[in-house]
Amino acid sequence: MFNLASLVRTNIRNLVPYSTARDEFKGKAHVFLDANENSLGSPFAKWYNRYPDPHHDKIKAKISAIKSIPAENIFIGNGSDEVIDLLYRVFCDPGGDEAIIFPPTYGMYEVSAQINNVHVVKVPLLTNFQLDLEKLEHVITPVTKIIWICSPNNPTGNSIERTDIEMLLNNFDGIVVIDEAYINFSRQRSFLSELNEYPNLVIMQTLSKAWGLAGIRLGMAFASKEIISYLNKTKPPYNISQPVQDIALQALDEVGQVNDMIVELVKYRMELEQSLLELPIVEKVFPSDANFLLVKCKHAHALYAYLVTKGIVVRDRSNVRLCEDCIRITVGTQSENSELLSAIASFQVQSI
């Protein structure tokens, strides 16, 4: 039976969070002499002399309206990487607890685990890039605290079978994290609509992909009010800067524009896939629910190096299990995709 309190590290349960100056008064004010800020302000940007909202209330209100999720179920992080790190800090005792990942997948699940001294158990995906539930059943132990699922998955691009995820949510008594960074490009629906059904569910999303704001580093987590409260008490007090909050607030008013951009990128993805399949060097383009394509081709490593000489950078995944002889290509603009295709064709002429 799921018991949240038993999963949370004792020191986190007992933690008294840092209280910011802005937490210690109620109501409105116009003279702020409480936080030792520079009252004169910077000569370069006088409007950034005050600390940002530590609770991100305005951002949460807008996300709440867009996602139809109560603000109390939303956490705002400095990129999804901060969310990943905090989940380890909240739930995993260093040197004792374990987490499970399904490689090939997003590398920060493992890197962050190593930073937090949490043992990672790897259950490789099946050849169709789906979960190996039979093997998973045999590696879960009493110290398994978190299972990480990237869906759509990076670098394979496919969505994980919904029924398999539901089986985990119903049968695992630890935390199940679904990383939905690429969900906006997918034909699959988000698990947000099931958030109230699973007390052990954490969903991660981001403004980096569909919203086109990778540079501001803003990630989101959705979970029960109780899980969100632990993330809030563990995070740094001012983890999201004021410039980032300002840009995010402007962007969140442009949902229609973002939806149009998603449609355009999916169209480009389909066109790029078809064009790649016409090149003899390309052996397979794997189905994608993301804004990238995993492409199996002849001489993958050499092709990657050749593209770099042409000023084109893709991701060489040829040394990753199940992605042998593969490169990962982000869907670019029409002109970028055209330049890429021409370069691959020229490599083919010279090499074969």
Sequence and secondary structure as in RCSB ss.txt:
>XXXX:A:sequence
MFNLASLVRTNIRNLVPYSTARDEFKGKAHVFLDANENSLGSPFAKWYNRYPDPHHDKIKAKISAIKSIPAENIF
IGNGSDEVIDLLYRVFCDPGGDEAIIFPPTYGMYEVSAQINNVHVVKVPLLTNFQLDLEKLEHVITPVTKIIWIC
SPNNPTGNSIERTDIEMLLNNFDGIVVIDEAYINFSRQRSFLSELNEYPNLVIMQTLSKAWGLAGIRLGMAFASK
EIISYLNKTKPPYNISQPVQDIALQALDEVGQVNDMIVELVKYRMELEQSLLELPIVEKVFPSDANFLLVKCKHA
HALYAYLVTKGIVVRDRSNVRLCEDCIRITVGTQSENSELLSAIASFQVQSI
>XXXX:A:secstr
   HHHHS HHHHT      GGGS  S  S   SS   TT  SS GGG S   SS HHHHHHHHHHHT  GGGEE
EESHHHHHHHHHHHHH  TTT EEEE SSS THHHHHHHHTT EEEE    TTS   HHHHHHH  TTEEEEEEE
SS TTT     HHHHHHHHHH SSEEEEE TTGGG SS  GGGGGGG TTEEEEEESSSTT  GGG  EEEE  H
HHHHHHHHHS TT S HHHHHHHHHHTT HHHHHHHHHHHHHHHHHHHHHHHTSTTEEEE   SSSEEEEEETTH
HHHHHHHHHTT   EE TTSTT TTEEEEE   HHHHHHHHHHHHHHHHHH 
